[in-house]
Amino acid sequence: MVKQYGDYVTKADINEADELQPGEGAILSKGFKRFAVYKDEENKVHAFSAVCPHMGCMVQWNAEEKSFDCPCHGSRFTKEGVVINGPATVGLERIKIKD
């Protein structure tokens, strides 16, 4: 169980959304909070909670599929946070990142 929630304290992929190129996603860290962020081709940043709504694990960016995937139980979400595969039944929570 400790391993499952270890991503809450490990280093995130990026510290600022400006680090993303168009078409890229990552897990962003602001203090102890983690955000799933994606920068679209028009340079607009889409941000969501990085916490999977199924059981609270931290999602990871899948660059090959351009999706956010939960390593714990296999839920997958589009770059817009919409659930693709369960067991999650709802998408990632859309949020606004505060500087």
C-alpha positions as CSV (number, residue, x, y, z in Angstrom):
1,M,0.0,0.0,0.0
2,V,2.9,2.4,0.7
3,K,4.3,1.9,-2.8
4,Q,0.9,2.6,-4.3
5,Y,0.8,6.1,-2.7
6,G,4.5,6.8,-3.0
7,D,4.0,9.1,-6.0
8,Y,2.4,11.7,-3.6
9,V,5.9,12.5,-2.2
10,T,8.2,11.6,-5.2
11,K,9.4,14.2,-7.6
12,A,6.9,15.2,-10.4
13,D,7.8,15.4,-14.1
14,I,7.8,19.2,-14.2
15,N,7.5,22.2,-11.9
16,E,6.0,24.7,-14.4
17,A,3.5,24.2,-17.3
18,D,5.8,26.4,-19.4
19,E,8.2,23.4,-19.6
20,L,5.7,21.6,-21.9
21,Q,5.9,21.7,-25.6
22,P,2.6,21.7,-27.7
23,G,1.2,18.1,-27.7
24,E,3.0,17.1,-24.5
25,G,1.6,16.2,-21.1
26,A,3.2,15.6,-17.7
27,I,2.6,15.5,-14.0
28,L,3.3,18.9,-12.5
29,S,4.2,19.6,-8.9
30,K,3.1,22.6,-6.8
31,G,4.2,21.9,-3.2
32,F,2.6,18.6,-2.2
33,K,-0.1,18.8,-4.9
34,R,0.2,17.0,-8.2
35,F,-1.6,18.0,-11.4
36,A,-2.0,16.2,-14.7
37,V,-1.3,18.8,-17.4
38,Y,-1.5,18.8,-21.1
39,K,-0.5,21.6,-23.6
40,D,-2.5,21.5,-26.8
41,E,-1.4,22.5,-30.3
42,E,-2.7,26.1,-29.6
43,N,-0.5,26.3,-26.5
44,K,-3.5,26.2,-24.2
45,V,-2.8,24.3,-20.9
46,H,-5.4,21.8,-19.7
47,A,-5.0,20.9,-16.0
48,F,-6.6,18.2,-13.9
49,S,-6.1,16.6,-10.5
50,A,-3.5,13.9,-10.9
51,V,-5.4,11.7,-8.4
52,C,-7.3,8.9,-10.1
53,P,-11.0,9.0,-9.0
54,H,-11.1,5.2,-8.6
55,M,-8.9,4.6,-5.6
56,G,-6.7,7.7,-5.2
57,C,-3.5,6.6,-6.9
58,M,-1.4,9.1,-8.9
59,V,-1.9,8.9,-12.7
60,Q,1.1,9.1,-15.0
61,W,1.5,10.6,-18.5
62,N,1.7,8.1,-21.3
63,A,3.5,9.9,-24.1
64,E,3.0,7.2,-26.7
65,E,-0.8,7.1,-26.3
66,K,-1.1,10.7,-25.2
67,S,-3.2,9.7,-22.2
68,F,-3.0,9.8,-18.4
69,D,-2.9,6.3,-17.0
70,C,-3.3,4.9,-13.5
71,P,-0.7,2.3,-12.7
72,C,-2.6,0.9,-9.8
73,H,-5.8,-0.5,-11.4
74,G,-5.5,0.3,-15.1
75,S,-7.8,3.3,-15.5
76,R,-7.0,5.5,-18.5
77,F,-7.9,9.1,-19.3
78,T,-7.7,11.2,-22.4
79,K,-5.5,14.3,-22.5
80,E,-8.7,16.1,-21.8
81,G,-9.3,14.1,-18.6
82,V,-12.1,12.0,-19.9
83,V,-12.2,8.3,-18.7
84,I,-11.3,5.9,-21.5
85,N,-11.0,2.6,-19.5
86,G,-12.2,1.8,-16.0
87,P,-12.5,0.8,-13.3
88,A,-12.8,4.6,-12.9
89,T,-16.3,5.7,-13.9
90,V,-15.7,9.5,-13.9
91,G,-12.9,11.6,-15.5
92,L,-10.2,13.5,-13.8
93,E,-11.3,16.6,-12.0
94,R,-10.6,19.8,-14.0
95,I,-8.7,22.4,-12.0
96,K,-7.1,25.8,-12.4
97,I,-3.4,25.9,-11.4
98,K,-2.5,28.8,-9.1
99,D,0.9,30.3,-9.5
